[in-house]
Amino acid sequence: MLGRGILRGLIETWRNFQGSYYDPARLTTVQYPEQKLPPQENARTFPFLVYDGEDFLAGMRCTACSICAQECPAHCIKIVKDTAKKPDYLGKMQFQPQVFNIDMAVCMECGICAEVCPFDSIKMDHVFELSSSDRLMVLQKADLAKSNDYFRQIHPAEAAAVDAARAGEQRKAQAKKDASPVPVAS
Amino acid sequence: MIAPPPELQTPAAGDIAGHDLLEISMGPHHPSTHGVFRMNVVLDGETVVKLTPVFGYLHRNHEKIAEKNSYLASIPYTDRLDYICSMTNNWAYVLSVEKMAGLAVPERAEYIRVIVSELTRLQNHACLAGFLLQDMGALGTPMMYAFREREKILDLFESLSGSRMMCNYMRFSGCRCDLPVGWLEQAVKVAAGFDSFLDHFEALLSENEILRARSQGVGVLPRGLAVNAGVTGPALRASGVNYDIRKVDKYGIYDRFKFRVPLGERGDVFDRYMVRILEMRESLNILDQALRDIPAGAIVDPKVRLRNLRPKPGEAYGRIESPKGELGFYLISDGGPSPYRYRVRPPSLVNLTVLEDMCLGHTIADVVIILGSIDIVLGEVDR
């Protein structure tokens, strides 16, 4: 019968329309600016630098090794090594970045920097809504630094694994230090 | 400015005796061209007598950039080729590199790759069916239904890879991270929901008399022309050629799954639409098997380093059946940290070359749906 297909389609449209009032499977959108869905734990937007403790300069995990800058597909990371060293979490003296800039306008949010970082220093953030009236989008060291507590908050599972690994290394280093003979002043 | 060669020049108005021809430039901002694609259409009344595709508005130098970057750093760039199907793009690239460097892939990673690729096929075809119906005049409604379903698959991708569209998920000899807790259960649920969505989606329009009158017999792609022009994917199969790289090459672990390859008969717009609907059913079939059989184990070969991959000098061509057709990457290595030559064989571009043959003799309104039925993404056409 001519028109049967059209009628079937219209029945389908009607079912969807009235379902949109009560059927949870049909209510898929939220009213965005007022209502926000929590981001998924794995979600990634922009990179940030993790630091331990209170002071971001003293606790910065980054050792300015520049692996992220080399591997970055868009080459948006600029690092200048500082001449002064600072002790890391094991007490070893490490380099630190004097300049650490990420050009947010160029960054493509791929997460490769976080993946290749051997010091668990650079991680991916959850922030969005970053529009600004300023056209300079180069974030500097102070803008990028965020505390380990923040990292624990946004990526609980990953942060727990990193913390456990670092605590293990610290214990090992402490044990080695205790076992080694104390140099006797002659 | 350099004049184009004579065969590319459109005829001047009034070339055909007794008729005034009208040359119009359709695109690059025309909403129906699915991106920044332009075509010079010469019309006799409403009938197309010549059509010249013009592309290059989205050229991003993808291949040259990849020849400067390390092998790892090219993976996120492949996401941006066909930005709807980033997972299959990743797979085609890592497959070529694995072929060249001789890397093996763990069992679980192979299964994950099949699962995410079939999910990608589902969401690409759902997206396309929605867009195509929108082009035909079913404004909004089918597209919204299709996007609602696609949303659920994108949520799965986000919880797995961190990003909804630019997944950047596959790595040489494996995948980047393991499935999160509860992901498989969620995927089973989404696949089950997709089956009933397809039933409803077909009830919505597949039998619709207006849609059939509009799309049957329009834009016929003859079998011989499709083969000669190198058309691949659903567009080729709609013309009745049984050629699916999942069956022909059996890359990955596709030889373990039972699925059929839907074929069209006439090669018109309706066949291309229907082949995609049927392909989604077969993808669900594969998904069911893969989600049932996925083993535990490692997702990446621990011996393969993430950085500093330097394959031995040589060449490799890896290809997969992306939702749009044969997506291949041709790589030449000179032993250095980045490929000496990097070439993409994009299905969208090759399928687009037969656009004029399909459009000649049809009206300008049909050009829109013929273009929509090829399924192009301009990120892949221009690269």
Interface residues (C-beta under 8 A of the other chain):
Chain A: L2 G3 R4 G5 I6 R8 G9 I11 E12 T13 R15 N16 A25 R26 T28 Q40 E41 N42 A43 R44 I67 Q70 E71 C72 P73 M108 E109 C110 G111 I112 E115 V116 M124
Chain B: N69 S70 L72 A73 S74 I75 P76 Y77 D79 R80 T141 Y145 R148 E151 D155 E158 S159 L160 S161 G162 S163 M166 N168 R176 C177 P180 G193 H200 A203 L204 L205 S206 E207 N208 E209 I210 L211 R212 L306 R307
